[in-house]
Amino acid sequence: MKCVICGMNSNLKERTKAGGRCRSCHHRFVFDPQAGSKFTDIFFNNSIQTISSENTLFFTPKQLWYFLEKRLRKKVNIGPVGYLFMSFFLLPLSPIIIFVPLILYFIWASKSKNNQPKTRRSFARAIQIIGGLILVAVLVWFFKFSTVTNTAFFLFLLGIGLGIFLIYFGMQLLSIQHKIPQPLRFHQSEITQWLICWEVINGEVKNILAPSREMSEPIQINSEVTAYSFDRLIVCDTAKIAQFLIANNFHFEHNCAVLSIDGYPQNIFSTVMQMLKQNPDLKVYAFHSATPRGVTTINELRNSPKWFGGNNLIIYDLGLLPRHVFASKNMWILKSDDSARQAQQIPRAVKSTLSTDELGWLEAGFYVELESFSPRKLLQVVSQGIAKTQAVANGYSSASDNSLDSGDSDDDGIIFIGIDNDSRNVGFFASDSFG
């Protein structure tokens, strides 16, 4: 096991002899797989460096939770292409004996909650490929090598039917991927305990955000400052996401205020709102999870006296909505009874903006949290959202650009631009799907 300080490898015997320390610099190891840990010090340190983009970005504890879950989740060593490749060498034994178990395994793999979404989708597509191969093989066999008999014709129809069925079945499996949740295997308290153990030995992890505290004591802001306003307002559905954006100086870089729908930061909320309402050209952006609470954000901004009730401001929806989850390839989907109960309380006005599939998805308890995305990706999403809406407002449309350069092998991008049922609400979302 490698030391995070000096990089020296120490085997189990050497670590035991040194009392759980590095044999070279005597730095204590925190995590030892031989002692029951799920990973090594190097793994944990690299994870923190990666999620923080080499200590340049702040991140929330839940973002670290999702990040470690993704990294620790067992990956399929042999993908569907490998299985198909091996099966061709075994074809002379018996096509039926080879392909039937192979297809059954692919069906299981495409629906397994233990597999990552990308893996499940690749196995579903492999089922379609098998169907296509069967169609080609049956057509070549029937028209080139077989004699026209009742038995041959029956086998021909059987093969054609099987090939078409597998292609259709693969399509069905792809269409239900957004209804397969990925349970989190670790409890967040475990992540907290790992962090405590790490910081005892290696010092404070400076880029992880502490729990957002309610700051009720108003701060007195100079009247010269309050005379100004902001060009934009980002409203998040949770205090955590608002805290995340503020900690990463998003408000400075984009000349915008950042607030949460529940009034975070409490000590400057009323003052900031007073400043915002001084700008008749204010652009408002909603940034929320695909949850029952999140999808009501726009409605609350539009109608609540606390926000912009009675005002005709255009509100840009940066997502996330269920429709964006449906179109994604790799978002981390969860499911809970509590979310299902909350979905029953969605106001009728909000339900009218959702499709039947979206509403059914939420009422079944499915949801996706913004904190399941990496810090770099969340910042990119909001930055791209603002840039795109500015381009559209200036008469330039880049809706044809349907990908984001994620810079991460786990990230795929989709872009959504459109106008919803309320012409004052502009929908835009760019996200990884999922990494």
Secondary structure, DSSP 8 states (H G I E B T S, - for coil): -B-TTT--B--HHHHHHTTSB-TTT--B-S--GGGT-SS-HHHHHHHHHHHTTTTTS-B-HHHHHHHHHHHHS---SS-HHHHHHHHHHHTTT-HHHHHHHHHHHHHHHHH-TTS-HHHHHHHHHHHHHHHHHHHHHHHHIIIII----HHHHHHHHHHHHHHHHHHHHHHHHHHTGGG------S-HHHHHHHHHHHHHHH---TTB--------S-----HHHHT---SEEEEESSHHHHHHHHHTTHHHHTTEEEEETT-SSTTTHHHHHHHHTT-TT-EEEEE--BSHHHHTHHHHHHH-TTTTTT----EEE----HHHHHH-SS---EE-HHHHHHHTT--HHHHTTS-HHHHHHHHTTEEB-GGGS-HHHHHHHHHHHHHHHHHHHTT---TT-------STT--EEEEEEE-SSTTEEEEEEEES--
